Amino acid sequence: MESLTKSVLRVLVLEDAPTDAELETNMLRRAGIACESRVVATERDLLEQLDRFNPHLVLSDFSLPGFDGLSALKLVRERRPDIPYIFVSGTIGEERAIDALKHGATDYVLKSNLARLPPAVTRAVREAEESRRRLQQDQRTSRLNRVREVQSGISASIVRTRERRQLFQEICNVAVERGQFRMAWIGLTVADTTSVIPVARSGGDDGYVDEVTRRPAEAMGEHSVIGKAVRQGKEVVVNEIDNEPHVALRERALQQGYGSMIALPLTSEDAVIGFWVLYDAQRGFFGVEETRLLSDVAADVSFALDYIAKQERLNELAYYDVLTGLSNRNLLHEHLRQALAHASRNERMVAVVFIDLDRFKWVNDTFGHSAGDRLLKEIAARIASCTREGDIVSRHGGDEFVMVLPDQPTRESATPVLRRVLESISEAVHIDDYEVCVSCSIGAAFFPHDGTDAEMLLRNADAAMYRAKEGGPGKLRFYGSAADVA
């Protein structure tokens, strides 16, 4: 409601006597109160003007033909509890006046004493303005407290979480559980496309997120709210979803009870990798301060993603071969120990396999080390393509690879996989304009027959591989066997 000193007071007069309504508004104008009025006498007109005229104040007779003042008061309080309601009547008695005040009337003035109307109106409107300001302040404080709860909860999650997807889920959970947002979700973008991968969500969405991601052009289109946040690298706020046509699946969003939303970009290593979207039931939730705090939270999350990315790179250097992407010796030994412990508990066999390329030195000497590196990457991919889920492939150094095949019922059960490796590696590799053909020698040792610990099994598999090499390229030998495996 605007201040009386700065606007024209809109007065809705519920009165069946037009002359009485005119007397009341003239009394206000003579007292220096600028006002505009609408006069109604029926329930239908009252409800219509409450919406269309949007009054600051209601002046109401107590008795109308077929419609009484208390019923009108109840309707106004249900629709507009914030505006003053003053009875102006010649028939209201003290008992009914007290009853009216108990039911929510602001004041009452007798028609025989209209001189009291201007001060009653001034006081009622001033008190309504003060009440509205207090309510707005309380609501603003409540909103800020909710956002600060989100800030605090996510700060704690960042400190303790070292895995990206877990962090994403905790962020959404905190927003809904501590921030009381209606729904939160995080999507990752796919470079140079409008595709979105939802990775975390919390709250009530009833399939909304899934439907949005099935329509990427609408979610990430040129004018879409989320798309703008991603492209501009800056938060985008919609405080009235019902009035913003570029909200993805707006009608569905409104059905879910979303009144306002904010889309915040998430970055990692100076690139936008996705977004975090919050929906609130209130229209107008995201004020300047709320937006600033949530943007700070998104920046903190982005900083955490940078840290996680750096840690992952360090882990890759510690556990993965830089050239091929396969696990290195450190990770191989860790996986092998786990596989042996599992096999021991379940009385199964584990095959430990050494693979050594034949003629690799010739490739390096003939085509150069760059070609040799390309060959190793291709061979690594071919070996990995022959494995099952749960099998392990490692580069052991140079042109040597190690496979660990857990859960083998017999020694012979590993033979088909190893035969596939021999055949796959023997196929020509295209390097520039040349076809390069290499082969490999394979040796295998089996837990528990050929060793009960990782070191012994690796040593025996290596020995079997050298026995295979002695028979010529492209051979497979099991440890302890007198001949190559057919």
C-alpha positions in Angstrom: 0.0 0.0 0.0 1.4 3.4 -1.0 1.8 6.2 1.6 -1.1 8.6 1.9 1.3 11.5 1.4 2.4 10.2 -2.0 -0.7 8.8 -3.6 -4.4 9.0 -4.1 -6.3 6.8 -1.6 -8.4 4.2 -3.4 -11.6 3.8 -1.3 -14.2 1.0 -1.9 -17.5 2.0 -0.5 -20.0 -0.7 0.3 -23.3 1.3 0.4 -26.8 1.0 -1.1 -27.4 4.8 -0.7 -25.4 6.7 -3.3 -25.9 10.0 -1.5 -24.4 8.6 1.7 -21.4 7.3 -0.3 -20.9 10.7 -1.8 -21.1 12.4 1.6 -18.4 10.1 3.0 -15.9 10.7 0.1 -16.6 14.4 0.1 -15.8 14.5 3.9 -12.4 12.9 3.2 -11.6 15.3 0.4 -12.5 18.3 2.5 -10.1 17.0 5.1 -7.3 17.1 2.5 -7.3 13.3 1.8 -7.0 12.8 -2.0 -9.2 9.8 -2.8 -10.7 7.9 -5.7 -13.8 5.8 -4.9 -15.9 2.9 -6.2 -19.4 2.2 -4.8 -20.8 -1.3 -4.7 -23.9 -2.8 -3.0 -23.7 -6.5 -3.8 -21.4 -9.4 -3.0 -20.5 -10.0 -6.6 -19.6 -6.4 -7.2 -17.6 -6.3 -4.0 -15.5 -9.3 -5.0 -15.0 -8.0 -8.5 -13.8 -4.5 -7.3 -11.5 -6.0 -4.7 -9.5 -7.5 -7.6 -9.9 -4.8 -10.2 -9.9 -1.6 -8.2 -7.4 -3.0 -5.6 -8.6 -0.6 -2.8 -6.5 0.8 0.1 -9.6 1.0 2.3 -13.1 -0.3 2.6 -15.9 1.8 4.0 -19.0 -0.3 4.7 -22.6 0.2 5.7 -23.7 -2.4 8.3 -27.1 -3.2 6.8 -27.7 -3.7 3.1 -30.7 -5.3 1.3 -29.8 -9.0 1.1 -26.2 -8.5 2.2 -25.0 -7.6 5.6 -21.8 -5.9 6.7 -20.4 -8.8 8.7 -20.7 -11.1 5.7 -18.9 -8.5 3.6 -16.2 -8.2 6.3 -15.6 -11.9 6.3 -15.2 -11.9 2.5 -12.8 -9.0 2.5 -10.7 -10.5 5.3 -10.4 -13.8 3.4 -9.3 -12.0 0.2 -7.5 -9.0 1.6 -6.6 -9.3 5.2 -4.1 -6.4 5.0 -6.6 -3.5 4.2 -8.5 -1.5 6.8 -12.3 -2.1 7.0 -14.3 0.7 8.6 -18.0 0.5 9.2 -19.9 3.7 8.5 -23.5 3.2 9.6 -26.5 4.9 11.2 -27.9 1.6 12.6 -25.0 0.0 14.3 -25.3 -0.3 18.0 -22.5 -0.6 20.6 -23.0 -4.4 20.9 -22.9 -5.0 17.2 -19.9 -2.6 16.8 -17.9 -4.6 19.4 -18.9 -7.8 17.6 -17.7 -6.3 14.3 -14.3 -5.3 15.8 -13.9 -8.9 17.2 -14.5 -10.2 13.6 -11.7 -8.0 12.2 -13.2 -4.6 11.6 -10.7 -1.7 12.0 -13.1 0.9 13.3 -16.6 2.2 13.1 -18.1 5.6 12.5 -21.7 6.8 12.9 -23.2 8.5 9.9 -24.5 11.1 12.3 -20.9 12.0 13.2 -19.0 11.9 9.9 -16.6 14.5 11.2 -14.8 11.5 12.9 -14.3 9.7 9.5 -11.2 11.5 8.2 -9.1 11.0 11.4 -10.4 7.4 11.6 -9.3 6.8 8.0 -6.0 8.5 8.5 -5.2 6.4 11.5 -6.4 3.2 10.0 -4.4 3.6 6.8 -1.3 4.7 8.7 -1.5 1.6 11.0 -2.0 -0.6 8.0 1.1 0.8 6.4 3.1 0.3 9.6 1.8 -3.2 9.9 2.6 -3.9 6.3 6.2 -2.6 6.7 6.6 -4.8 9.8 5.3 -7.8 7.9 7.6 -7.1 5.0 10.6 -6.8 7.4 9.6 -10.0 9.1 9.3 -11.7 5.8 12.6 -10.3 4.6 14.3 -11.5 7.8 12.7 -14.9 7.4 14.0 -15.1 3.8 17.5 -14.1 4.7 17.5 -16.5 7.6 16.5 -19.4 5.3 19.3 -18.4 2.8 21.8 -18.2 5.6 20.8 -21.7 6.7 21.6 -22.8 3.2 24.9 -21.0 3.3 25.9 -22.6 6.6 24.8 -26.1 5.6 26.6 -26.0 2.3 29.8 -24.6 3.8 29.8 -27.7 6.1 29.2 -30.0 3.2 32.1 -28.5 1.2 34.4 -29.0 4.1 33.7 -32.7 4.6 32.8 -33.8 1.0 35.5 -34.9 -1.5 33.4 -36.5 -4.2 31.6 -34.4 -6.8 28.3 -36.2 -7.1 28.0 -36.5 -3.3 28.6 -32.8 -3.0 25.9 -32.1 -5.6 23.3 -34.1 -3.8 24.1 -32.6 -0.4 23.8 -29.1 -1.9 20.3 -29.9 -3.1 19.3 -31.6 0.2 20.5 -28.6 2.2 18.5 -26.2 0.0 15.3 -28.1 0.6 15.7 -29.4 4.2 17.4 -26.3 5.8 16.5 -23.6 3.3 12.8 -24.8 2.9 13.0 -24.3 -0.8 10.3 -26.2 -2.7 12.7 -27.9 -5.1 16.4 -27.8 -6.0 18.3 -29.5 -8.8 21.7 -29.5 -10.4 22.3 -30.2 -14.1 25.6 -30.6 -16.0 25.9 -29.2 -19.5 27.4 -31.1 -22.5 29.9 -29.0 -24.4 28.7 -27.4 -27.7 25.2 -28.9 -27.2 21.9 -28.0 -25.5 21.9 -31.3 -23.7 21.6 -31.4 -19.9 22.5 -34.2 -17.5 20.6 -34.0 -14.2 23.0 -35.2 -11.5 21.2 -34.3 -8.2 17.7 -33.1 -7.1 15.7 -32.7 -3.9 12.2 -31.7 -3.0 8.9 -32.0 -4.9 9.4 -32.1 -8.7 7.0 -35.0 -9.7 8.9 -35.7 -12.8 9.4 -32.0 -13.7 13.2 -32.2 -13.9 13.1 -35.3 -16.1 10.6 -33.6 -18.5 12.8 -30.5 -18.7 15.9 -32.5 -19.6 14.0 -34.4 -22.3 13.4 -31.0 -23.9 16.9 -29.5 -23.9 16.1 -26.8 -26.4 13.5 -25.4 -24.1 15.7 -25.8 -21.0 18.8 -24.4 -22.6 17.5 -22.3 -25.5 18.7 -18.9 -26.4 16.1 -17.1 -24.2 15.6 -19.7 -21.5 16.3 -18.7 -17.9 18.8 -21.6 -17.3 20.4 -21.1 -20.7 21.1 -17.4 -19.9 22.7 -18.3 -16.6 25.0 -20.8 -18.3 25.9 -18.6 -21.2 26.4 -15.4 -19.2 28.0 -17.1 -16.3 25.8 -15.1 -14.0 22.7 -15.8 -11.8 19.3 -15.2 -13.4 16.3 -14.5 -11.2 12.6 -14.9 -12.0 10.4 -13.6 -9.2 7.1 -14.2 -10.9 7.2 -17.5 -12.8 3.6 -17.0 -13.9 4.7 -13.8 -15.8 7.9 -15.2 -17.4 7.4 -17.1 -20.7 11.0 -18.3 -20.8 10.8 -20.6 -17.8 11.1 -24.2 -19.0 7.7 -25.9 -18.9 6.2 -22.9 -17.1 2.7 -24.4 -16.7 4.2 -27.6 -15.2 6.3 -25.4 -12.9 3.2 -23.5 -11.7 1.3 -26.8 -11.1 4.2 -27.8 -8.9 3.7 -24.7 -6.8 6.8 -22.9 -7.9 6.3 -19.1 -7.5 9.9 -17.9 -8.1 13.3 -19.3 -9.1 16.9 -18.6 -9.4 19.4 -20.3 -11.8 23.1 -20.1 -10.7 26.0 -21.2 -12.9 28.5 -23.6 -11.5 32.1 -23.4 -12.8 35.2 -25.6 -12.6 38.6 -24.4 -13.8 37.2 -21.1 -15.2 34.5 -22.9 -17.4 30.8 -23.2 -16.7 30.1 -26.9 -16.3 26.5 -26.7 -15.1 23.9 -25.0 -13.0 22.1 -25.1 -9.7 18.4 -24.1 -9.7 16.2 -23.3 -6.7 12.5 -22.9 -6.7 10.4 -21.3 -4.0 6.7 -21.3 -3.4 6.7 -17.5 -2.8 6.5 -15.0 -5.6 9.2 -12.4 -5.2 11.4 -14.5 -2.9 14.8 -13.6 -4.4 15.6 -10.0 -3.4 18.9 -8.3 -3.8 20.4 -9.6 -0.6 19.1 -13.2 -1.1 20.5 -13.3 -4.6 23.9 -12.0 -3.5 24.2 -14.6 -0.7 23.1 -17.5 -3.0 25.6 -16.3 -5.6 28.3 -16.4 -3.0 27.2 -19.9 -2.1 27.5 -20.9 -5.8 30.9 -19.4 -6.0 32.0 -21.4 -2.9 30.7 -24.6 -4.6 32.6 -23.7 -7.7 35.7 -23.3 -5.7 35.1 -26.7 -4.1 34.7 -28.2 -7.6 38.1 -26.7 -8.6 39.7 -28.4 -5.5 38.0 -31.7 -6.3 39.2 -31.5 -9.9 42.8 -30.9 -8.8 42.6 -33.8 -6.3 41.3 -36.0 -9.0 44.2 -35.1 -11.3 46.7 -35.8 -8.5 45.0 -39.2 -7.9 45.2 -39.9 -11.6 48.9 -39.1 -11.5 49.3 -41.3 -8.5 47.1 -44.2 -9.7 46.8 -44.0 -13.5 49.2 -44.2 -16.4 49.3 -40.8 -18.1 49.7 -42.2 -21.6 47.0 -44.9 -21.7 44.7 -44.0 -18.9 45.0 -47.5 -17.5 45.7 -48.1 -13.8 49.4 -48.0 -12.9 51.4 -50.3 -10.6 50.2 -48.6 -7.4 46.5 -49.1 -8.2 47.1 -52.6 -9.7 48.6 -53.8 -6.4 45.7 -52.3 -4.5 43.0 -53.9 -6.7 44.9 -57.2 -6.8 45.0 -57.4 -3.0 41.3 -56.8 -2.9 40.6 -59.4 -5.5 42.7 -62.0 -3.7 40.9 -61.3 -0.4 37.5 -61.7 -2.1 38.6 -65.0 -3.8 39.9 -66.4 -0.6 36.6 -65.8 1.2 34.6 -67.3 -1.7 37.0 -70.1 -2.7 37.4 -68.9 -6.3 40.5 -68.5 -8.5 42.1 -65.3 -9.7 44.2 -65.1 -13.0 47.1 -62.7 -13.0 48.3 -62.2 -16.6 51.4 -60.6 -18.0 51.3 -59.3 -21.6 54.4 -58.2 -23.4 54.4 -56.8 -26.9 56.6 -58.4 -29.6 58.6 -56.2 -32.0 57.7 -53.0 -30.1 61.3 -51.8 -30.2 61.2 -52.1 -33.9 58.2 -49.8 -34.1 59.9 -47.2 -32.0 63.1 -47.4 -34.0 61.3 -47.3 -37.4 58.5 -44.8 -36.8 59.7 -42.9 -33.8 58.5 -42.6 -30.2 55.4 -40.7 -31.0 54.2 -43.6 -33.2 55.1 -45.9 -30.4 53.0 -44.0 -27.9 50.1 -44.1 -30.3 50.5 -47.8 -30.7 50.6 -48.3 -26.9 47.3 -46.3 -26.5 45.6 -48.4 -29.2 46.8 -51.7 -27.7 45.6 -50.6 -24.2 42.2 -49.9 -25.6 42.1 -53.3 -27.4 43.1 -55.2 -24.2 40.4 -53.3 -22.2 37.8 -54.1 -24.8 38.3 -57.9 -24.2 37.6 -57.7 -20.5 34.4 -58.2 -18.4 33.1 -55.9 -15.7 35.3 -56.3 -12.7 38.4 -57.3 -14.7 41.5 -55.0 -14.2 43.9 -53.9 -16.9 47.2 -52.1 -16.0 50.2 -50.7 -17.8 53.1 -52.2 -15.9 55.8 -50.1 -17.7 57.2 -49.8 -21.2 55.4 -52.2 -23.4 54.2 -54.5 -20.6 50.6 -54.8 -19.5 49.0 -56.8 -16.6 45.4 -58.1 -16.4 43.7 -59.4 -13.3 40.7 -61.7 -14.0 38.9 -62.3 -10.7 36.2 -64.9 -10.0 37.6 -67.7 -12.2 36.1 -71.1 -11.6 39.0 -73.0 -13.4 42.3 -72.2 -15.1 40.7 -73.0 -18.4 37.9 -70.4 -18.0 40.4 -67.6 -18.5 41.6 -69.0 -21.9 38.9 -67.5 -24.1 39.6 -64.0 -22.8 43.3 -64.4 -23.3 42.8 -65.8 -26.8 40.7 -62.7 -27.7 43.6 -60.5 -26.4 46.1 -62.3 -28.7 43.8 -62.0 -31.7 42.9 -58.4 -31.0 46.5 -57.3 -30.6 47.6 -59.1 -33.8 45.3 -57.0 -36.0 47.0 -54.2 -37.9 47.2 -50.8 -36.3 47.0 -47.7 -38.7 49.6 -45.1 -37.9 49.6 -42.2 -40.4 49.8 -43.9 -43.8 51.2 -47.2 -42.5 49.8 -50.4 -41.2 51.8 -51.7 -38.3 51.5 -55.3 -37.2 52.6 -56.5 -33.8 51.9 -59.5 -31.6 52.2 -60.2 -27.9 53.3 -63.0 -25.5 51.1 -63.8 -22.6 51.9 -65.6 -19.3 49.3 -66.3 -16.6 49.5 -67.5 -12.9 46.5 -68.5 -10.8 45.6 -67.9 -7.2 45.8 -70.0 -5.1 47.7 -72.7 -7.0 50.6 -70.6 -8.3 50.9 -68.2 -5.4 48.9 -66.8 -2.4 50.0 -63.2 -2.5 50.2 -60.4 -5.1 54.0 -60.3 -5.4 54.4 -64.1 -6.0 51.6 -64.2 -8.5 53.0 -61.3 -10.5 56.5 -62.9 -10.4 55.1 -66.2 -11.6 53.0 -64.7 -14.4 56.1 -62.8 -15.6 58.0 -66.0 -15.6 55.3 -67.7 -17.6 55.3 -64.9 -20.1 59.0 -65.3 -20.7 58.5 -69.0 -21.3 55.8 -68.1 -23.8 58.3 -65.7 -25.6 60.7 -68.5 -26.0 58.2 -70.4 -28.2 58.0 -67.4 -30.6 55.6 -64.4 -30.9 51.9 -64.7 -30.2 52.0 -67.5 -27.6 50.1 -68.0 -24.3 51.6 -70.0 -21.4 50.2 -70.8 -18.0 52.7 -71.0 -15.1 53.9 -74.5 -14.4 52.6 -75.9 -17.7 55.1 -77.7 -19.9 53.6 -76.4 -23.2 51.8 -73.4 -24.6 48.1 -73.2 -24.1 46.4 -74.5 -27.3 
